[in-house]
């Protein structure tokens, strides 16, 4: 499923797909793409567009300095700007054991169009 997503999304300007160095050691429990400024809409707009087409996505993972416990009790001196920037660009696409090509194609087509 991840290889299929990669093959269909890798040439879309503004969509950065993950690379897997060894497919025998990855659990493939998430498929996270990064939406860069070269894409026609930002990550939040893509999130809404997919949801409007009945496609539920997620955003993983929230930067540590934004968790309440670390805001109140942590001693993070840096605002972790890179973490925040990446968090604003990433989106996890639907991925599960028996996802069909038809289901993936719905996601891919929505991203492309």
N, C-alpha and C positions, 0 to 999 in steps of 0.2 A: 504494500500500500504506500509506503514512504517513497519507494523508488518510482512508483507511478506518479505521485504528486510531483516529485522532483522533475521527472521527464516532461511534465505538462506545464510546470510553473517556472522553470529555471530561465527561460528566455523572455519573460515578461519584464519590461523595464520597471524598476522600482520595487521588484519583489526579490528578496534574497532568500534562497532556500537553504536548508541545513545540509551539511555534508556529513556523511557517515563513513568513517575510515575503515570500519570492519563490521559488515552487516551481521556477522555471527555473534558479536558481543553486545549489540544494542538491544534494549528491551522495546524500543519503538513505542513507548507509551504516550508520547506527545509528538506532534508534528508542528513545529513552530516556524513561521516565516517572519521575516522582517520587512516592513513597508517603509521604503525610503522616500525622500523628497522627489525622486524621479517617477513615482507612481502618480496616477491621476487624482487620487484622493488620499487622505491620511488614514491612519490605522483606525481611528474612532469612526470615521465615515464608512470604512469598509466593514467594521464590526456591525454597524447599523444596517448597511445594505444587505449583508449576509443574513442577519436576523429577520429583516423584512421579507426575505425569500425562504424563511423557515429553516435557516441553517444556523444552529447554535455553535458559537465559538467561545473561547475563553482567553484570558490573558494570564500568562505565567511568566515570571514570578515577580511579585511586588518587591521593590527595593527594600532592603533591610531597614534603612533609616525612616521608612514611612510606616512601619508597624508601631502601633500605639505604645507597646511596652518599651521599645527602644527610644521613642520620642520622649517618654517620661522618665525612664530610668537608665537609658543608654548613654554612652559617652562617645558618640560619633561626632568628631569635630568637622569632618568633611561632609558636604551635602551629597556626596556620591553622584556627581553630575552625569557620569557615564552610565551608571545604573539607571538613573531616571530617564535619560535619553533613550536607552535601549528599551526600557519598559514602555515608553510611549510609542514605540515602533513595532513591537512584536504582537503576534496573534497566533493562538493555537487553533489549528483547523481540526475538524472532526476526524478522529482516528480511533478505531476499535477493531477487535479481532476479525470480525466478519464484514467489515465495510465493503460494499460492492463497488465495482468500477462505475456503475451508474450513479451511485451516491457521490462518489468522488468527482465524477464529471459535472454534477450539479454545482458543486463547490467551485470547481475550476472554471466553469463557464461564467459563474457569477463574478469571479475575480477578474476574468478576462474582459467581460463586457461591463 
